[in-house]
């Protein structure tokens, strides 16, 4: 199940003037790290979920690891956006209570937790930044 990341990025602590020095982690790079390192899948399993070949997954994963290592060593923020991932459903974030949710109806989305209509499409955010 492909869903948006729970964060939009990560910021380093104790480094000034880093906004111009951000590293952009694509959605497929984030997903490769999530599946392989966090979910502990092997590359064959992760490649099936991401609908790519195993060699393609390996290339995506290597680029992602290089970016994360550069951010860590050089003290750079990581911003997650862009790439070629299609989420399984349309995901939203409530700007009032901060809940993430997916919405099945075609009408205007509202938060199932607090019923606010002040929501942001995470699908659009992560695709366009």
N, C-alpha and C positions, 0 to 999 in steps of 0.2 A: 504494500500500500504506500503510494507516494503522497506525502503531504508536505506542506511548507515547513521550513525550519522554525523552531520555537523562538529564535532570535534573528535579528537583522544583521548582526555582526558582533564583533568583540573589540573592545577598546583596551589599550595597554594602560597601565598605571605608572605615573611618574615620568612621562616623556612629553615634552611640549612641542607644539607646532607640527603635529603628525597628520593633520587633515589632508595635506597635499601628498602625503606619503602612504596612503592607504593601499592595501592589497585587495583586489577584487577576486573573491572566490566564487566561481560559477556554481549554479545549482547542481549540476552533475558532479562537480568536484566535491561539494559538500555531501551529496548523497553517497558517493563512493566511500568517503571517510566514515560516514554514518553506518553504512552497511558492513564494511570490512572491519573497522576498528571498534565501533560501538556495539553493533549487533553480532560481531564475531562470525560473520558468514565467510565462507570460502569464496574465491573469485568466480567460480562457476555459478554458485547460487546468486551472488550479487549481480552478475552479468545478465542472468535471466530476469531478475526483478527490474533492472534498468533497461532491459530490451536492447542490449548491445552485445557485441562479441566479447569473449574473454580478453583478447589482445587489446581491444578498444578500452575496456574497463581498466586494464593495467596502465595504459597511457594516461587515462583520466586521473587515476589514483596517484601516479607518480608526479604529475603536475600539481595536484592538490597538496601532496606532502611537501613538495618544494616550496609552494606558496606559504603554507603554515610554518614551515621551518624558517623561512625568510622573515616572516612577521615576528616570530618568537625571538630570533637572534638579533634582528635589527630594530626591535621595538616599534613595529608598525601595526596599525589597526587592520582588522579583517572585516570587509563588507561582503555580505552574501547577496548576490543578485546576478541576473542574466543567465544565459545558458540555454540549453535545449531539453528542459524537463517539462513534462505535462503532468500536473497533479491529478489524482484520481477523481477529485471533486473540486468545486469552487470553495475555497477556504477564506474565512474572514477573521478579523480581530476587532473586538469591541474596544472603542477608544475610551469608554467610560470605566468598565470593570476589568479590561485587559484580557478577557477570555478569548480563546481561539475556538472556532466552530466551523462546521461545514453546513451548508444550507441547501435543502433539496427542492424547495419550491421556486417558482419562477418570479414571484412577487418581490417587492423590496425586502432586502434582508434586515433582520433585527436580531439582537442578542438573545439567545434562549435563557441566559442567566439573569440579566437585569432588564431585558426588553428594550434596551436603547436602540435607536436606529442610527446612532453615530458609529458606523462600522467602516472598516477599510478592507478592501479585497486584497488578501495576501498573494493571490495568484498574480494580480497586476503589479503589486509592489515588487515581488521577487523577480518578475520578468523584466520590468522596466527600471526598477530602482527608483 
